[in-house]
Amino acid sequence: MLYGLSVTVVKDDQAVSELREEAGCFVMITNVPQKGEDSYDSKAILKAYKDQYGIEQNFGFLKDPVIVNSIFLKKPERIEVLGLVLLLSLLVWRLIEREMRQYIEIEKRDLPGWKKRRTTRPTTFMLTTKFQGVMIIKVGNIRKLNKMDYMLKKGCGMWVSTPYNAQ
């Protein structure tokens, strides 16, 4: 037995038009006034919203199921405090990045980036990796900055400390 199927495809211009209109629609709820002294038009609001991409990208780690599913807090107060700590950490993280980028802009310089390449758009993560082996040792009122260099000697890992005075 052999079966066959004969099909004719017809474009429904009205349905396509409606779907295109829906696809081009962006729903956003805001409390920004449309009239008055502090008002903005919808295009300006949409542009400001879409310019927040970098911020949303930073919040992405909070929404990651690996992070969310590994938090075992039950009391609403503790969840709220954890959220505040994470938001403050993100604020400090972004402020470090902002300061580095403003410095670059003012000084017309670049900073070391990944793989010994220079960059004018450093990230906080890049900066924190540069301090990975730095340690401050405080004995009494004396502080010493120790830069820890990692060496391999005879197949074993060994830390070698190079002291600097930082009083």
C-alpha positions in Angstrom: 0.0 0.0 0.0 1.2 3.5 -0.9 0.0 6.7 0.7 0.3 10.2 -0.7 -0.4 13.7 0.5 -1.1 16.7 -1.7 -0.8 20.1 0.1 -1.3 23.6 -1.1 0.1 26.4 1.0 -1.7 29.8 0.8 -0.3 32.9 2.6 -2.9 34.6 4.8 -1.7 38.2 4.5 -4.0 39.4 7.4 -2.7 36.7 9.8 0.9 37.5 8.9 0.2 41.2 9.4 -1.3 40.6 12.9 1.6 38.3 13.9 4.2 40.9 12.7 2.4 43.6 14.7 2.4 41.4 17.9 6.1 40.5 17.4 6.9 44.3 17.2 5.1 45.0 20.4 7.0 45.6 23.6 4.9 45.8 26.8 6.4 47.8 29.6 4.8 49.1 32.8 6.3 52.2 34.3 5.5 54.9 36.8 7.2 57.6 34.7 4.6 60.3 34.0 3.6 61.0 30.4 2.7 64.6 31.1 4.2 67.3 33.3 7.7 68.4 34.4 9.3 65.0 34.8 7.6 63.3 31.8 9.2 61.3 29.1 7.8 60.0 25.8 7.5 56.2 25.3 10.5 56.1 22.9 12.8 57.7 25.5 11.6 55.3 28.2 12.1 52.3 26.0 15.6 53.4 25.0 16.5 54.0 28.7 15.2 50.5 29.5 17.1 48.8 26.7 20.3 50.6 27.7 20.2 48.7 31.0 21.4 45.6 29.3 24.7 45.6 31.3 22.8 45.8 34.6 20.5 43.0 33.6 23.4 40.9 32.6 24.9 41.3 36.1 21.6 40.3 37.7 21.7 37.2 35.5 23.8 35.3 38.0 21.1 35.8 40.7 18.5 34.3 38.4 20.6 31.3 37.5 18.9 28.1 38.7 22.2 26.7 40.0 22.4 29.7 42.4 18.7 29.9 43.2 18.3 26.2 43.9 21.4 26.1 46.2 20.0 28.7 48.6 18.3 27.0 51.5 16.7 29.9 53.4 13.2 29.5 54.8 12.6 32.7 56.8 11.5 35.7 54.7 13.8 38.0 56.8 16.8 35.9 55.9 15.9 35.8 52.2 15.5 39.6 52.3 18.9 40.1 54.0 20.6 37.8 51.5 19.0 39.8 48.7 20.3 43.0 50.2 23.8 41.6 50.6 23.8 40.4 47.0 22.6 43.8 45.7 25.2 45.7 47.8 27.9 43.3 46.5 26.7 44.0 42.9 26.7 47.7 43.6 30.4 47.6 44.8 31.3 45.4 41.9 29.8 47.9 39.4 31.3 50.9 41.2 34.8 49.4 40.9 34.3 48.8 37.2 32.9 52.4 36.7 35.9 53.9 38.6 38.4 51.9 36.4 36.7 53.0 33.2 36.5 56.7 34.3 40.2 56.6 35.2 41.0 55.2 31.7 38.9 57.9 30.1 40.5 60.8 32.1 44.1 59.5 31.9 43.8 58.4 28.2 45.4 55.1 29.1 44.6 51.4 28.9 45.0 48.6 31.5 46.2 45.1 31.3 43.5 42.7 30.2 43.3 39.0 29.4 46.3 37.1 27.9 48.7 40.1 28.3 46.5 42.3 26.0 45.7 45.9 26.9 42.1 47.0 27.2 40.1 50.2 27.5 37.0 48.2 28.8 38.3 46.4 31.9 35.9 44.4 34.1 36.0 44.0 37.8 36.7 40.3 37.4 39.8 41.2 35.4 41.0 43.4 38.3 40.2 40.9 41.0 42.3 38.2 39.2 45.3 40.6 39.3 45.2 40.6 43.1 44.8 36.9 43.5 48.2 36.3 45.0 48.4 39.5 47.1 48.2 39.2 50.9 48.5 41.8 53.7 50.0 40.5 56.9 49.5 42.5 60.1 51.6 41.9 63.2 50.7 44.4 65.9 50.7 47.9 64.3 52.9 46.8 61.4 51.5 45.8 58.1 53.4 44.0 55.4 52.2 43.5 51.8 53.2 40.0 50.7 52.9 39.1 47.0 52.6 35.3 46.8 54.3 33.8 43.9 53.4 30.2 43.1 56.4 28.0 42.1 56.6 24.4 41.1 59.6 22.7 42.6 60.2 19.0 41.9 56.6 18.4 40.9 55.2 19.9 44.2 53.4 23.2 44.6 55.2 25.6 46.9 54.3 29.2 48.0 57.2 31.6 48.1 56.5 34.9 49.8 58.1 38.2 48.6 57.7 40.8 51.4 57.1 44.5 50.8 56.7 47.1 53.5 53.3 48.8 53.4 53.1 50.8 56.7 
